[in-house]
Amino acid sequence: MTKFLAKFRKNDDGASLIEYSLLIGLITVAAVASIALMGPWVAAQWAALVAATGA
């Protein structure tokens, strides 16, 4: 039983999984925030381009 507990204590696969999950979550939040912030600007630029080309 002590060998099992020592092996369980040394196993850090779960910690790595949590760290990567948090990293992916932060990247996702940053991507969504940047899209939400840049969306209106891109739409305005697109509308200006369409107006300038007369399409």
C-alpha positions, 0 to 999 in steps of 0.5 A: 500500500505504501508503494502505491501511495508513493507512486500516486504522490509522484504521478503529476500527469493530472497536474500537467493536464490541468495546467494545459487546460488552463492555458488553452482556456486563457488562449481561448478567452484572449482570442474571443476578446480580441475578435469581439474588440476588433470585430466592429473595426473590421466591419467598418473597414470592410464597409469602407472598402465596399463603398470605395469599390462601388460593389 
